[in-house]
Amino acid sequence: MKKFLFLTAFVLGLVACGNKQAETQNTVTENAKLADCDITINGIHFTKSINGAEKLVTDSAGIITLRANPNADFFIDPNEKISQDDAGILLTEVDNTKPFTFKGKVTSGFLTEGGLYNAATFFVYANDSLWQKLCFEHGDHGEHRIVSVRTIGTSDDNNHDVVDSAKSVYFKISSDTQSIASYFSLDGKEWQMVRIYKNQYPSKLYLGICSQAPQAEECTSTFEELSLTTDNVDDFRMGE
């Protein structure tokens, strides 16, 4: 009987711990970095910014130009060596209890020399330690490629397809409330899945754009044809 009671208590403890972790992950922590702004572009109302992004953005006929803060990035190094949180991010709030699809055409401010990790970026943001970014980035070997970073406390770092032939790519992030997936396309029609995972973000969530320049003084990225709709892709493998 004592053994049974011990095992029962142990299992209940694990469940309680798991629930506590889930509650922690699903709690949005407002912070000093998240500032109010009021910018509407392509029908998308950006109401929050991080690191003064509203001062770095201009809009001309629906084409958004977003400058990076010099030597700025958003990344939490698992080895605690190169963490940064100074990139400017422009954000719009979404109801994560409902489907959504966020997409657009991105062009990164690559440099012929330097500019390592310069990128135009789509963001999914809950708080400073729970977010994901999808990047069109200048890679380690001078190549231009798709990169994704998912952060839960610390960041992972995933290199995907090399797309040296493209000056611009299309990004799409879609959720049916249960799953959330990221895609890229060269023509805006045929989509390649970058990553998919369980949507455990809180009900109050932000989507946004960012330009980063971790090792350069400049990176000016453009975002075109931005749209945010209250539906999701039908086929999460194909992104269509």
VOKE-987469 format. One record per residue (C-alpha): x, y, z; residue in one letter; residue number from 1. Coordinates in nm, 2 decimals, padded with zeros to 4 digits. Layout:
REM residues N
      px      py      pz  type  seq
       X       Y       Z     A  NUM
...
This chain:
REM residues 240
      px      py      pz  type  seq
   00.00   00.00   00.00     M    1
   00.28   00.24   00.09     K    2
   00.44   00.17  -00.25     K    3
   00.12   00.24  -00.43     F    4
   00.06   00.56  -00.24     L    5
   00.42   00.67  -00.32     F    6
   00.38   00.60  -00.69     L    7
   00.04   00.78  -00.70     T    8
   00.20   01.09  -00.53     A    9
   00.49   01.07  -00.77     F   10
   00.26   01.06  -01.08     V   11
   00.04   01.34  -00.94     L   12
   00.36   01.55  -00.88     G   13
   00.47   01.50  -01.24     L   14
   00.12   01.60  -01.37     V   15
   00.12   01.91  -01.15     A   16
   00.47   02.00  -01.27     C   17
   00.37   01.96  -01.63     G   18
   00.06   02.17  -01.58     N   19
   00.27   02.44  -01.41     K   20
   00.51   02.45  -01.70     Q   21
   00.22   02.47  -01.94     A   22
   00.07   02.76  -01.74     E   23
   00.40   02.94  -01.74     T   24
   00.44   02.90  -02.12     Q   25
   00.09   03.03  -02.18     N   26
   00.13   03.34  -01.97     T   27
   00.21   03.66  -02.16     V   28
   00.46   03.87  -01.97     T   29
   00.42   04.24  -02.06     E   30
   00.76   04.41  -02.03     N   31
   00.93   04.75  -02.06     A   32
   01.04   04.67  -02.41     K   33
   00.69   04.63  -02.55     L   34
   00.58   04.99  -02.63     A   35
   00.26   05.13  -02.78     D   36
   00.26   05.25  -03.14     C   37
  -00.01   05.33  -03.40     D   38
   00.09   05.24  -03.76     I   39
  -00.15   05.09  -04.02     T   40
   00.00   04.94  -04.34     I   41
  -00.18   04.73  -04.59     N   42
  -00.48   04.72  -04.36     G   43
  -00.26   04.57  -04.07     I   44
  -00.27   04.78  -03.76     H   45
   00.06   04.76  -03.58     F   46
   00.00   04.86  -03.22     T   47
   00.32   04.75  -03.04     K   48
   00.69   04.79  -03.11     S   49
   01.01   04.67  -02.95     I   50
   01.33   04.88  -02.94     N   51
   01.19   05.18  -03.12     G   52
   01.09   04.99  -03.44     A   53
   00.82   05.26  -03.51     E   54
   01.10   05.51  -03.56     K   55
   01.28   05.28  -03.80     L   56
   01.00   05.21  -04.04     V   57
   00.87   05.41  -04.35     T   58
   00.58   05.32  -04.58     D   59
   00.55   05.41  -04.95     S   60
   00.26   05.27  -05.15     A   61
   00.24   04.97  -04.93     G   62
   00.61   04.89  -04.94     I   63
   00.75   04.89  -04.59     I   64
   01.11   04.98  -04.54     T   65
   01.25   04.88  -04.20     L   66
   01.60   04.98  -04.09     R   67
   01.79   04.77  -03.84     A   68
   01.95   04.92  -03.53     N   69
   02.33   04.89  -03.58     P   70
   02.47   04.56  -03.46     N   71
   02.12   04.45  -03.34     A   72
   01.97   04.11  -03.31     D   73
   01.70   03.91  -03.11     F   74
   01.85   03.58  -02.99     F   75
   01.89   03.40  -02.66     I   76
   02.21   03.19  -02.69     D   77
   02.17   02.84  -02.52     P   78
   02.54   02.88  -02.42     N   79
   02.48   03.24  -02.29     E   80
   02.76   03.39  -02.50     K   81
   02.60   03.60  -02.77     I   82
   02.25   03.68  -02.65     S   83
   02.10   04.00  -02.78     Q   84
   01.76   04.17  -02.75     D   85
   01.81   04.50  -02.93     D   86
   01.65   04.45  -03.27     A   87
   01.36   04.67  -03.36     G   88
   01.03   04.47  -03.41     I   89
   00.70   04.60  -03.53     L   90
   00.40   04.39  -03.40     L   91
   00.03   04.35  -03.44     T   92
  -00.19   04.16  -03.19     E   93
  -00.39   03.85  -03.29     V   94
  -00.64   03.63  -03.11     D   95
  -00.46   03.30  -03.10     N   96
  -00.78   03.11  -03.01     T   97
  -00.88   03.17  -03.38     K   98
  -00.70   03.07  -03.70     P   99
  -00.47   03.31  -03.88     F  100
  -00.24   03.34  -04.17     T  101
   00.03   03.61  -04.20     F  102
   00.22   03.64  -04.53     K  103
   00.42   03.87  -04.74     G  104
   00.72   03.93  -04.97     K  105
   01.05   04.01  -04.80     V  106
   01.38   04.15  -04.92     T  107
   01.68   04.15  -04.69     S  108
   01.94   04.42  -04.68     G  109
   02.23   04.20  -04.76     F  110
   02.58   04.35  -04.80     L  111
   02.85   04.26  -05.05     T  112
   03.10   04.26  -04.77     E  113
   03.02   04.20  -04.40     G  114
   02.66   04.18  -04.30     G  115
   02.68   03.83  -04.15     L  116
   02.34   03.73  -04.03     Y  117
   02.17   04.04  -04.18     N  118
   01.81   03.94  -04.23     A  119
   01.45   04.04  -04.30     A  120
   01.24   03.86  -04.05     T  121
   00.88   03.75  -03.97     F  122
   00.81   03.72  -03.59     F  123
   00.57   03.53  -03.37     V  124
   00.60   03.69  -03.03     Y  125
   00.44   03.61  -02.69     A  126
   00.71   03.75  -02.46     N  127
   01.08   03.80  -02.44     D  128
   01.15   03.43  -02.38     S  129
   00.87   03.28  -02.59     L  130
   00.88   03.36  -02.96     W  131
   00.98   03.24  -03.31     Q  132
   01.14   03.42  -03.60     K  133
   01.16   03.32  -03.97     L  134
   01.45   03.49  -04.15     C  135
   01.58   03.55  -04.51     F  136
   01.94   03.57  -04.39     E  137
   02.30   03.62  -04.49     H  138
   02.46   03.29  -04.38     G  139
   02.79   03.18  -04.24     D  140
   02.95   03.11  -04.58     H  141
   02.82   03.41  -04.76     G  142
   02.51   03.23  -04.89     E  143
   02.16   03.36  -04.86     H  144
   01.93   03.12  -04.70     R  145
   01.61   03.06  -04.50     I  146
   01.67   03.04  -04.12     V  147
   01.43   02.98  -03.84     S  148
   01.48   03.04  -03.46     V  149
   01.24   02.91  -03.20     R  150
   01.28   03.03  -02.85     T  151
   01.14   02.88  -02.53     I  152
   01.37   03.02  -02.26     G  153
   01.67   02.99  -02.49     T  154
   01.69   02.99  -02.87     S  155
   01.75   02.71  -03.12     D  156
   01.90   02.80  -03.46     D  157
   01.80   02.62  -03.78     N  158
   01.95   02.67  -04.12     N  159
   01.72   02.57  -04.41     H  160
   01.73   02.61  -04.79     D  161
   01.99   02.81  -04.97     V  162
   01.82   03.06  -05.21     V  163
   02.12   03.25  -05.36     D  164
   01.93   03.30  -05.68     S  165
   01.65   03.50  -05.52     A  166
   01.65   03.87  -05.44     K  167
   01.33   03.83  -05.25     S  168
   01.12   03.55  -05.10     V  169
   00.77   03.50  -04.98     Y  170
   00.70   03.41  -04.61     F  171
   00.39   03.26  -04.46     K  172
   00.30   03.17  -04.10     I  173
  -00.03   02.99  -04.04     S  174
  -00.22   02.85  -03.74     S  175
  -00.54   02.65  -03.71     D  176
  -00.51   02.71  -03.33     T  177
  -00.37   02.36  -03.28     Q  178
  -00.06   02.37  -03.50     S  179
   00.15   02.66  -03.63     I  180
   00.37   02.64  -03.93     A  181
   00.62   02.85  -04.13     S  182
   00.67   02.85  -04.50     Y  183
   00.87   03.02  -04.78     F  184
   00.82   03.04  -05.15     S  185
   01.01   03.18  -05.44     L  186
   00.70   03.28  -05.64     D  187
   00.43   03.31  -05.38     G  188
   00.25   03.01  -05.52     K  189
   00.44   02.69  -05.44     E  190
   00.53   02.67  -05.07     W  191
   00.81   02.49  -04.89     Q  192
   00.75   02.40  -04.52     M  193
   01.02   02.53  -04.29     V  194
   00.89   02.40  -03.96     R  195
   00.56   02.30  -03.79     I  196
   00.49   02.25  -03.42     Y  197
   00.21   02.25  -03.16     K  198
   00.06   02.59  -03.10     N  199
   00.11   02.64  -02.73     Q  200
   00.13   03.01  -02.74     Y  201
  -00.11   03.21  -02.52     P  202
  -00.44   03.35  -02.65     S  203
  -00.29   03.70  -02.68     K  204
  -00.02   03.68  -02.94     L  205
   00.17   03.92  -03.17     Y  206
   00.29   03.88  -03.52     L  207
   00.54   04.12  -03.68     G  208
   00.83   04.22  -03.89     I  209
   01.20   04.29  -03.81     C  210
   01.52   04.38  -03.98     S  211
   01.84   04.26  -03.80     Q  212
   02.21   04.33  -03.84     A  213
   02.40   04.14  -03.57     P  214
   02.75   04.22  -03.70     Q  215
   02.69   04.52  -03.93     A  216
   02.61   04.89  -03.90     E  217
   02.32   04.86  -04.14     E  218
   02.05   04.64  -04.28     C  219
   01.75   04.79  -04.46     T  220
   01.48   04.53  -04.54     S  221
   01.16   04.57  -04.73     T  222
   00.82   04.40  -04.68     F  223
   00.56   04.40  -04.95     E  224
   00.21   04.25  -05.01     E  225
   00.16   04.20  -04.64     L  226
  -00.17   04.04  -04.54     S  227
  -00.32   03.90  -04.22     L  228
  -00.63   03.69  -04.25     T  229
  -00.85   03.49  -04.01     T  230
  -00.81   03.15  -04.18     D  231
  -00.54   02.88  -04.21     N  232
  -00.38   02.67  -04.47     V  233
  -00.58   02.35  -04.56     D  234
  -00.27   02.13  -04.59     D  235
   00.00   02.20  -04.33     F  236
   00.25   01.99  -04.52     R  237
   00.21   02.17  -04.85     M  238
   00.13   02.51  -04.70     G  239
  -00.18   02.55  -04.93     E  240
